[in-house]
Each structure stands twice: as C-alpha cells, then as structure tokens.
Amino acid sequence: MRKHVLKLMMAALLMALVVPCVNAQVKVGDILCEGDTLVRPADYDSLNLKAIGVVFYVDDSNEHGWAVALEDVGSLAWGGYGDDTDLENFSTRGSASRDVDGYNNTKTIRENGKHHPAFHAVDFEHGWYVPAMGQLKRLYKNLKEINPILTQVGGSIIPRIGWNYWSSTEYSELNAWYLTTIGGAEHTSDGYNDNKAAPRIVRSVRDF
C-alpha cells in the first residue's frame, strides 16, 4: 500500500512539472514531445521527455496548431505523374498558398491506390503528413525561431537558402507545388523540375 501511495505521489510531482507547460498558451518554438506533451525550450533539458517536433504555427485558440518533424523524410518523388487525383487543382500561387489542409491531402493521396512515394514515406499512422503549400509558407516564415530549437533537441535545421520542399498541394495531373527559398518564393511551371516525378525533399508536419 505504501509503495502504491509513493508511486502516486511521484506521478503527481511529475505532472506538476509538466502540466504548467501544457496548459500555458502555446508559442512558436515550443517543443512537441512524445505523448503530445508541449514544453518550453527553456524547460526541455530538465525534463525527461523525448522531442518529436517543433511548433511553427499556433491558431487563435493559442492551444492548437502545427509542428514540424525533427528530420527530413528524404528526397522523394511526389508521384502519380499523369494522374489527376481527387485533390483540388490550384493553378495560381495565391490560391495554392491558401491550401492549409495537408492532412486531408495526404489522406486522399494515400487512398489513391497509385504510386506516390512522398506520401507513403511519412508516418501517417502517427499523425504525420506532407504539408500543404500554405503550411510550408508559414513554416518558412518562422525558420528564425524554429531552427535554434531544432538544433537544441538534436534535429536538423531547415536551410533558409536552397530550400526545395514538396508540398501536398496539386497543380495538375503533371505538376505539384513546391517551395524553394531561391528568391523566397514558390514556383510552378511546365518544366521538368516541377513535375511530380522529380525528387524533392519532404519534411513532415502534424497537428497538435
């Protein structure tokens, strides 16, 4: 009985340490840990927690948003060249930038039944997905705050120059949107480098 009480006291102590971080308003740069625990960077090193992502966007509730993974998935083809999927096609940069539903984009593509390497490489079963164009733009906007935290938790930074990442936003049956930091703008065209068969880097994100 005494051991049981001691275990409960230890659990309560741990919650006392962690819960204030979780209940506080979430900020860009906070660390997402296993168990969906969110902690401040200043508190992370003193807690026995394992980081899985870094917050790069917080919605108006100050409780929910998106976190980016600590590492790239790899350099992969978007896939499905010539396959006009069930996704909405975005024909302009402005419209593509308004797409922020990477989760459902990834879900739709994974259920497509065709070869889409970038989408099948992410750990979708644990909530990770290929970000939509609008999500990538928000991520790039906050790299100054995110990169030092990625370094702190042992992740890989996202370079501000030469950044060339696939989004889950579709342009057509041949092309998909990607973000490049050359000129700080996203590009699409009929060129080879923009077609779905071209390898580009994928870094997954997830909701919290």
C-alpha atoms as one frame of an Amber mdcrd trajectory, in Angstrom:
protein
   0.000   0.000   0.000   2.819   2.344   0.952   4.585   1.684  -2.376   1.343
   2.435  -4.230   0.983   5.775  -2.432   4.606   6.615  -3.185   4.067   5.918
  -6.907   1.011   8.196  -6.914   2.997  10.956  -5.235   5.793  10.642  -7.794
   3.280  10.747 -10.653   1.685  13.863  -9.166   5.099  15.504  -8.865   5.908
  14.777 -12.498   2.552  16.183 -13.605   3.243  19.290 -11.535   6.406  19.787
 -13.538   4.903  19.120 -16.956   1.288  20.306 -16.824   2.103  24.030 -16.458
   3.935  23.820 -19.786   0.987  22.072 -21.415  -1.677  24.388 -20.039   0.201
  27.579 -20.835  -0.506  29.274 -24.137   1.444  27.513 -26.862   4.044  29.547
 -28.733   6.009  29.131 -31.943   9.222  27.346 -30.981   7.672  25.213 -28.239
   8.704  21.573 -28.311   6.261  18.751 -29.055   7.251  15.612 -27.153   6.067
  12.023 -27.113   2.647  11.716 -25.548   1.656  15.044 -27.148   3.280  16.976
 -24.312   4.294  20.532 -25.177   7.131  22.221 -23.294   9.027  25.463 -23.442
  12.585  25.247 -24.822  13.936  26.589 -21.513  12.322  23.690 -19.626  13.110
  20.881 -22.047  16.607  19.961 -20.872  15.435  19.493 -17.265  12.583  17.153
 -18.172  12.929  13.505 -19.093  10.975  13.866 -22.325  11.688  12.970 -25.943
  11.118  15.652 -28.575   9.350  14.709 -31.792   8.679  18.114 -33.312   8.823
  21.900 -33.012   5.780  24.179 -33.134   5.791  26.508 -36.147   2.179  27.746
 -36.117  -0.431  28.340 -33.416  -4.080  29.126 -34.161  -6.264  31.742 -32.451
  -7.044  29.407 -29.546  -3.354  29.501 -28.522  -3.712  25.778 -27.834  -3.588
  24.074 -31.220  -1.544  24.328 -34.373   1.169  22.547 -36.368   4.560  21.116
 -35.503   7.376  20.214 -37.892   9.320  16.956 -37.623  12.921  16.967 -36.425
  14.303  15.431 -39.623  13.580  15.303 -43.339  11.842  12.169 -44.559  14.122
  12.173 -47.599  14.321  13.278 -51.219  11.393  11.657 -52.996   9.135  11.959
 -55.997   5.676  13.373 -55.351   4.407  10.546 -57.552   1.449   9.877 -59.779
   2.786  11.686 -62.845  -0.115  11.957 -65.281  -2.635  11.046 -62.561  -5.124
  13.829 -61.816  -6.044  12.831 -58.276  -9.168  13.708 -56.300  -7.374  16.735
 -54.875  -8.399  20.225 -55.888  -6.018  21.638 -58.504  -4.572  25.071 -57.658
  -3.488  26.991 -60.747  -2.066  30.168 -59.172   0.436  30.901 -56.419  -2.141
  32.860 -54.461  -4.696  30.062 -54.461  -2.059  27.408 -53.652  -0.896  29.441
 -50.667  -4.410  29.285 -49.227  -4.291  25.488 -49.072  -3.514  24.519 -45.466
  -5.088  21.048 -45.342  -2.035  18.856 -45.713  -3.586  16.149 -43.533  -6.531
  15.538 -45.849  -4.339  15.985 -48.925  -2.075  13.216 -47.651  -5.007  11.007
 -46.659  -6.582  11.394 -50.107  -3.341  10.592 -51.925  -2.577   7.568 -49.743
  -6.020   6.197 -50.571  -5.492   6.845 -54.280  -4.033   3.378 -54.803  -1.226
   4.594 -57.073   2.495   5.184 -56.595   3.099   8.348 -54.558   6.450   7.922
 -52.745   6.413  11.191 -50.780   3.035  10.454 -49.264   3.714   6.855 -48.320
   7.048   7.725 -46.704   5.526   9.871 -43.938   4.399   8.289 -40.655   0.738
   8.960 -41.300  -0.395   6.369 -38.750   1.060   8.598 -36.033  -0.382  11.805
 -37.465   2.476  12.996 -39.695   1.705  14.212 -43.210   3.065  16.152 -46.192
   2.309  19.837 -45.521   0.133  21.853 -47.878   1.578  24.899 -49.630   0.116
  27.342 -47.122   1.631  25.362 -44.260   5.064  25.390 -45.880   4.902  29.166
 -46.255   4.097  29.562 -42.553   6.967  27.224 -41.716   9.433  29.205 -43.809
   8.234  32.473 -42.256   9.194  31.220 -38.785  12.509  29.495 -39.540  14.418
  32.056 -37.471  12.578  30.894 -34.343  12.406  27.201 -35.250  15.947  26.345
 -36.347  17.658  27.034 -32.988  15.127  24.761 -31.269  15.647  22.012 -33.830
  19.348  22.206 -33.003  18.636  22.158 -29.245  16.673  18.899 -29.441  19.070
  17.175 -31.831  17.132  17.727 -35.039  18.258  19.030 -38.430  17.744  22.678
 -39.305  15.811  23.747 -42.377  18.129  25.884 -44.545  16.957  29.375 -45.426
  18.783  29.222 -48.771  18.416  26.383 -51.245  15.255  25.158 -49.543  13.347
  22.997 -52.001  10.476  21.064 -50.407   7.430  19.325 -51.798   4.009  20.405
 -50.643   0.931  18.177 -50.834  -0.844  20.788 -52.977  -1.554  19.685 -56.545
  -1.202  21.876 -59.608  -2.344  19.442 -62.301  -2.087  15.815 -63.352   1.550
  16.507 -64.254   2.787  19.023 -61.684   2.647  19.700 -57.980   3.604  22.730
 -55.909   6.867  23.013 -54.024   8.536  25.775 -52.036  12.013  27.000 -52.843
  13.914  29.640 -50.931  15.710  30.833 -54.059  14.179  34.293 -54.213  11.994
  33.385 -51.235   9.062  32.373 -53.416   7.261  29.266 -54.519   7.273  28.334
 -58.205   5.451  26.067 -60.586   5.650  25.696 -64.361   5.543  23.087 -67.064
   9.260  22.485 -66.594  10.736  19.092 -65.673  11.848  20.280 -62.258   8.261
  20.870 -61.256   6.749  17.588 -62.384   5.568  15.003 -59.882   8.273  12.543
 -60.860  11.085  14.878 -59.783  12.721  14.128 -56.413  12.394  16.858 -53.825
  12.855  16.972 -50.083   9.955  16.056 -47.823   9.671  17.197 -44.199   6.503
  16.040 -42.475   4.338  18.027 -40.102   1.487  17.142 -37.762  -1.371  18.759
 -35.876  -1.450  19.102 -32.110
